[in-house]
């Protein structure tokens, strides 16, 4: 039971350190210290820092994927309301601690050259999943007449995801939500104008 507790503490506290400082800048010693467990306990539970990082990413993504199911993929909601809810709820989650932590996937992608292919591939798949979910929502908006029929939903989904991730990174550096607020103002105004023309 103690090993399970130590493993959970390593994941929970280590994830906070990784999220704040980045995976490449965080040592195994940092993770063990944050968890309050002996350094040797790390290797008892994880064969490498990459294996730990992958598990942290999986846990982080489980929250993101649940959010996408409740918003972007929720056919009970009006399509553009789904998109707004997704962006707003993600923004609220990342606004904790004055945007200092940013998006874990975005943080890792910013230091991609310092990570293994396995870590990078996991982040690439995460972004691809998000882009597909956004495209699904935008396709529903076209079908509902909320966006013009000629809307290229794949291009627009890629633009939304890239712009949102960029806004998160700038917000993290500035320790201010304003870059994300600006992104939302511009996107929502454009979508509203596009919808009024459809």
N, C-alpha and C positions, 0 to 999 in steps of 0.2 A: 504493500500500500504506500510505503514511504517513497518508493521509486516512482510510482505514478504521480504522487504529489509533487516530487521534484521535477518531473518531466513537465507537468502542467505549469509549475512556477517558472521554469525556464522558458516555456512558450509564451506565457502571459507577460512576464516582465521583460523578457528578451525582445519580444515583439515591440514593446514600447520604446526600448532603446534603439532598435533597428529603424523604427518608424521616424524617430526624432533625428538620428545621426546618420542614417544610411547603412546598408548592409556591409559595404566595403570598409567603412570607417569603424565598424563595431567589431571588437575582438571577442573571441570565445570567453576570455576573462571578463570582459565588460558584461556579457550576457549572464555568466555565472554570478558575478557580483550583484547585478541588479536583481537576480532571483534569490539571492541569499543562500546559495548552495555551494558546496565545494567544487572547485574547478573540474576535478575528475568526474563529477556527476554528469557533466555535459557529454563526455565521450561514452558514458554508460547508456545514454539515451539517443545520441545522434552520431552517426559515423563521420560527419564533417559539418563545417559551417554551412556549406551549400545545402546539405540535407535539412538542416535546421531552417535555413532561409526558405526552402521550398514549402516546408510545412507552415511557416508563418504566412507565406503567400496564399496557401490554400485556405487557411482560416480567414484571412482578410477577404479573399474572394468570395467565401461563402456568404458574408454579409452583403457584399456588392451584388451577388447573383440573386439573393433574396430580395434586395431592393428593386432590381430589374423586374423580377416576377410580379412584384406588387404594383409596379408603376408601368414601365414600358410595355410589358407583355400582358397587362391586365385588360382583357377585352371588355370588361364591365365599365371601363372609364372612357370618356371622350378622348380620342387620340392625342391631340395637342396638350390636353390636361395631363396626360400620362408623362409626356416629355417634360413639362414644367415641373411636375411633382418629382420626377427623377432628379432633375438638375437641382431643384431646391433642397431636396432631402440630402443629396450628396454634399451640397454646399454647407448645409447645417452640420452634418457630421464632421466635415473637415474644418469648420469654423471654430471648433473647440480649440482652446489654447492659441487663439489669435492667428490661426492658419499656419502655425510654426511647423507642424508635422507634414502637411501636404498629403497627397495621395501616395500610398506605398508603392503602387505600380509605377506611377510617374517618377517617384524618387529613384527607384531602381533603374528605370529606363534612362534617366539622366546620367547614371554612372555605369551604363551597360558595358562599356569596354573593360570594366574591372571585374566582370562576372563571368561565370561559366556559361556555356551554350545552353545548359539545362535551365538555368535561372532566366536567361534572356528569352528562351523559347516559351517559358511559362508566362512571362509578361506579355509577349507577342500574342499568345492565345487569349489572354485576358482582354487585351484591347480588341482583338477580333470578335470576341463574344459580345463585348459592349457595343461595338459598331453594328453587329448583326441585330442586336436588340433595339438599337436606335432606329435602324433602317426598317425593322418590322413595324415600329410605332409610326414612323413617317409614311410608310406604305398604307397603313390604316387611315392616316390623315388624308392622303390623296383619295382613297376609296370613299371616305366620308365627305369629301368636298371641302375639307378644311385647307387643303393646299391644291395648287393647280395640277391638272392631270399630267402636264409635261415635266413635273418635278423629278429630277434624278435623285431618287432616295438614297442610293448608295453613296453618291458624291456628297450629298448633304449630310448624311450620317457621319462620313469620314471627317467632314469639316467641323461638325458639332463636337465630335470626340476630340479631335486634335486641338481645337480652340479651347475647349473646356480644360483639357490637361495643361495646355500652355498657361491658361489663366490661373490654374492651381499652383503651378511652379512660380509664377511671378508673385502671386499672393503670399506664397511661403517666404520668398526672399524679402518682400516688403513688410511681412507680418501684418497684412491688412487684407480685408475681404474685398476691397474696392476693385481689383482686377476682375474678380469673378462677378461682382455686381455689374461692371461695365459690359462684360460678355453677355450677361443675362439681358440687360437693357437693349443691347443691339440686336441680339438674336430674337427676343420676343417681339420687338418692334418690326423686324423684317418678316417674321412668321405671320404677325397680325396683318401686315400690308399685303403679303402674298395671299393670305386667306381671303382678304376682302376682294381680291381680283379674280378668285377662282369661281 
